[in-house]
Amino acid sequence: MTRSVEALLAQVAEHDAGLTLGGAVMLTLSILLVCGLVVFCVVRILREDAPAQHLHVPLDIDTHDTD
């Protein structure tokens, strides 16, 4: 390894890599937000009785891809 890489590794080893209180709060809030959004979406999808209307693709559309 070069000296610059060794110097960078020595600097990283000197610092305490613990999680601060602000980081823990931000991590907790972001995880709760994502889990809340997942639960909200799943409940909303499962709560729907039936779709309002079934959409079907018309078979008579000519895309001109076989010309």
VOGU-3710 file (C-alpha; in Angstrom, 3 decimals, decimal comma):
1> mtrsvealla> 0,000/0,000/0,000  1,059/3,524/-0,529  1,737/5,920/2,289  -1,369/7,997/1,539  -3,635/4,967/1,874  -1,902/3,974/5,115  -2,336/7,525/6,439  -6,050/7,482/5,607  -6,492/4,106/7,285  -4,693/5,391/10,385
11> qvaehdaglt> -7,027/8,414/10,538  -10,090/6,188/10,287  -8,803/3,924/13,034  -8,344/6,914/15,381  -11,970/8,080/15,194  -14,718/6,525/17,233  -17,237/5,113/14,768  -20,152/5,129/17,241  -23,628/6,320/16,380  -24,526/9,722/17,762
21> lggavmltls> -27,905/10,561/19,250  -28,873/12,634/16,204  -27,899/9,805/13,879  -29,900/7,291/15,904  -32,979/9,542/15,845  -32,673/10,093/12,101  -32,187/6,376/11,477  -35,206/5,479/13,622  -37,434/8,086/11,977  -36,479/7,017/8,471
31> illvcglvvf> -37,100/3,329/9,215  -40,464/4,149/10,816  -41,420/6,309/7,837  -40,628/3,577/5,322  -42,434/0,913/7,367  -45,428/3,225/7,778  -45,614/3,850/4,045  -45,441/0,119/3,306  -48,234/-0,620/5,791  -50,334/2,255/4,409
41> cvvrilreda> -49,977/1,009/0,822  -50,675/-2,636/1,672  -53,763/-1,745/3,718  -55,044/0,525/0,977  -54,566/-2,172/-1,670  -56,138/-4,953/0,395  -59,063/-2,790/1,516  -60,297/-2,127/-2,015  -63,348/-4,307/-2,728  -63,206/-4,454/-6,489
51> paqhlhvpld> -61,736/-2,298/-9,195  -64,080/0,378/-10,507  -63,828/-0,905/-14,049  -61,763/-3,448/-15,896  -59,597/-1,955/-18,559  -58,862/-4,168/-21,528  -56,627/-3,496/-24,464  -58,575/-3,289/-27,715  -57,357/-5,945/-30,110  -58,178/-3,909/-33,200
61> idthdtd> -55,384/-1,359/-32,712  -53,099/-1,472/-35,727  -49,523/-0,807/-34,627  -48,095/-1,269/-38,130  -45,303/-3,444/-36,757  -45,904/-6,266/-39,226  -45,776/-4,084/-42,355
//
